[in-house]
Amino acid sequence: MKRSISARLLILAILLISVLMFSACKRKESPYHPAAAPTATPYPTGTIDTIEDANITEGYIGTMEIDGTDYPVVIHDSLSYCIIGDEARVVNTLFTDDALEEYNIADTVEYESVSYPVTSIDEDAFYGFYDALKINIPSSIKTIGAYAFDSCDAAVEINIAEGVEVIGESAFNDCSDLESIVIPSTVREMGTNVFYGCSSLEKVVFKEGVTAIPDETFTNCEALKTVEIPSSVQSIGYEAFWGCEALASIQIPEGVTFIDDRCFYDCIELTAVVLPSTLTVIGDGIFDECDKLSTIMVPKDCKEMFEDLFEEYEINIVTH
């Protein structure tokens, strides 16, 4: 009897481990977003608790309870702003109009005759704004939250002003019509998967000052052709450019010291790469499935080192 119970427990344990391993694999293929099936109020950290007048389209609308505390919410130009302390942040409520073609996020909003700077865009604030074609983010914004613009799949143009310092995980995930983006020099921190699945994205410019391109930043950006990377960048993350099928060439500037595993995996049109002398760590398989890659240009003093590093590939190592 004891053996029978032990055997059953062993089988259950094996099944549980198998399920967990399968789940992990599934998550790796596509970033999981808890709000993938939007509800009437997709805002994750609070809801409108007290409504003064449901017909108001500008000004104070009510309060939002966050972690047990009520904060005032105002409507301005069809967007909702929550006043917390001496600043305001963009939030998503039932009173946010998600059907406009252009959104200009305010740099300040007024409540009880006091002006409050708008400093952050909350998680999911614009999630699923399917009609938005253009979004302008002002210099007052310091933080763009995780999934803030997730699935704004009609947005062709998103302008991020200098001043933004943090861009959260998957902030622009699946903005499938976005054509180009400029990352301001003030950005000091980016989460993973920021532009994952932006399938129409053709051009990316990182301004001098950005120090890292995190894991899976441009995974499955199939149309990406041009990437401008400044010398301030020091690292390029895991699978950062996985599946960028239109990318034909790329120049990694002096200053980059680390390129992680499978960074350019399956960049099927990649034919030429320029690498710097500052590289000290190169991950595994960074050019796997890049069947057209024929030339890597390296500094003269580093040619022998790179020939050893890439001996598994049929690639010409030439100097510049």
Secondary structure, DSSP 4 states (H G I P E B T S, - for coil): -HHHHHHHHHHHHHHHHHHHHHHHHHHHHS---TTSS--S---SS-EEEEES-TT--SEEEEEEEETTEEEEEEEETTEEEEEETTEEEEE--TTS----SEEE--SEEEETTEEEEEEEE-TTTTTT-TT--EEEE-TT--EE-TTTTTT-TT--EEEE-TT--EE-TTTTTT-TT--EEEE-TT--EE-TTTTTT-TT--EEEEPTT--EE-TTTTTT-TT--EEE--TT--EE-TTTTTT-TT--EEEPPTT--EE-TTTTTT-TT--EEE--TT--EE-TTTTTT-TT--EEEE-GGGHHHHHHHTTTS--EEEE-
